[in-house]
Amino acid sequence: MSTASSPFQITHTITLPTQPTEPVTVVAAFGVSDADFRLVLLLLITSLLMSHPAFNYLS
């Protein structure tokens, strides 16, 4: 089922280690499917992890 027909908007809140008291809410545009939103979240989290100084040895 497409999210576009849903009366609610998909959101997800992420707490970043650099700002633990200020969570970030990611909001999907209307019409974005749940599966696409989860994929984008996965890519976002992966990007954040890979840019962390602990992963600098991979560069």
Short mmCIF file of the C-alpha atoms (twelve columns), coordinates in Angstrom:
data_MODEL
# 
_entry.id   MODEL 
# 
loop_
_atom_site.group_PDB 
_atom_site.id 
_atom_site.type_symbol 
_atom_site.label_atom_id 
_atom_site.label_alt_id 
_atom_site.label_comp_id 
_atom_site.label_asym_id 
_atom_site.label_seq_id 
_atom_site.Cartn_x 
_atom_site.Cartn_y 
_atom_site.Cartn_z 
_atom_site.pdbx_PDB_model_num 
ATOM 1  C CA . MET A 1  0.000  0.000  0.000  1 
ATOM 2  C CA . SER A 2  1.328  3.434  -0.879 1 
ATOM 3  C CA . THR A 3  1.948  5.953  1.857  1 
ATOM 4  C CA . ALA A 4  0.340  8.656  -0.292 1 
ATOM 5  C CA . SER A 5  -3.108 7.264  0.523  1 
ATOM 6  C CA . SER A 6  -2.333 7.233  4.239  1 
ATOM 7  C CA . PRO A 7  -3.661 10.065 6.442  1 
ATOM 8  C CA . PHE A 8  -0.377 10.287 8.366  1 
ATOM 9  C CA . GLN A 9  3.137  11.290 7.443  1 
ATOM 10 C CA . ILE A 10 6.113  9.000  8.053  1 
ATOM 11 C CA . THR A 11 8.612  10.334 10.605 1 
ATOM 12 C CA . HIS A 12 11.538 8.951  12.553 1 
ATOM 13 C CA . THR A 13 13.491 10.556 15.385 1 
ATOM 14 C CA . ILE A 14 17.240 10.014 15.644 1 
ATOM 15 C CA . THR A 15 19.399 10.930 18.622 1 
ATOM 16 C CA . LEU A 16 22.885 11.847 17.483 1 
ATOM 17 C CA . PRO A 17 25.847 11.237 19.799 1 
ATOM 18 C CA . THR A 18 27.038 14.803 19.241 1 
ATOM 19 C CA . GLN A 19 23.759 16.281 20.484 1 
ATOM 20 C CA . PRO A 20 22.078 13.745 22.787 1 
ATOM 21 C CA . THR A 21 19.638 16.282 24.249 1 
ATOM 22 C CA . GLU A 22 18.437 17.505 20.836 1 
ATOM 23 C CA . PRO A 23 16.967 14.649 18.787 1 
ATOM 24 C CA . VAL A 24 16.580 15.125 15.031 1 
ATOM 25 C CA . THR A 25 13.279 14.251 13.379 1 
ATOM 26 C CA . VAL A 26 13.396 13.042 9.777  1 
ATOM 27 C CA . VAL A 27 10.114 13.587 7.924  1 
ATOM 28 C CA . ALA A 28 9.247  11.898 4.635  1 
ATOM 29 C CA . ALA A 29 7.627  13.894 1.872  1 
ATOM 30 C CA . PHE A 30 4.042  12.908 1.117  1 
ATOM 31 C CA . GLY A 31 3.967  10.057 -1.349 1 
ATOM 32 C CA . VAL A 32 7.238  8.440  -0.199 1 
ATOM 33 C CA . SER A 33 6.675  4.765  0.515  1 
ATOM 34 C CA . ASP A 34 7.571  3.246  3.866  1 
ATOM 35 C CA . ALA A 35 10.173 1.023  2.157  1 
ATOM 36 C CA . ASP A 36 11.846 3.992  0.433  1 
ATOM 37 C CA . PHE A 37 11.856 5.972  3.675  1 
ATOM 38 C CA . ARG A 38 13.535 3.098  5.531  1 
ATOM 39 C CA . LEU A 39 16.158 2.834  2.784  1 
ATOM 40 C CA . VAL A 40 16.930 6.550  3.023  1 
ATOM 41 C CA . LEU A 41 17.197 6.261  6.824  1 
ATOM 42 C CA . LEU A 42 19.607 3.365  6.441  1 
ATOM 43 C CA . LEU A 43 21.750 5.396  4.030  1 
ATOM 44 C CA . LEU A 44 21.635 8.426  6.340  1 
ATOM 45 C CA . ILE A 45 22.698 6.426  9.391  1 
ATOM 46 C CA . THR A 46 25.445 4.673  7.421  1 
ATOM 47 C CA . SER A 47 26.735 8.023  6.196  1 
ATOM 48 C CA . LEU A 48 26.725 9.436  9.735  1 
ATOM 49 C CA . LEU A 49 28.588 6.409  11.064 1 
ATOM 50 C CA . MET A 50 31.166 6.460  8.277  1 
ATOM 51 C CA . SER A 51 31.871 10.157 8.847  1 
ATOM 52 C CA . HIS A 52 32.535 9.499  12.539 1 
ATOM 53 C CA . PRO A 53 36.227 9.938  13.513 1 
ATOM 54 C CA . ALA A 54 36.421 6.314  14.645 1 
ATOM 55 C CA . PHE A 55 36.066 5.281  10.995 1 
ATOM 56 C CA . ASN A 56 38.775 7.595  9.628  1 
ATOM 57 C CA . TYR A 57 41.064 4.614  9.039  1 
ATOM 58 C CA . LEU A 58 38.779 3.570  6.169  1 
ATOM 59 C CA . SER A 59 39.609 6.709  4.171  1 
# 
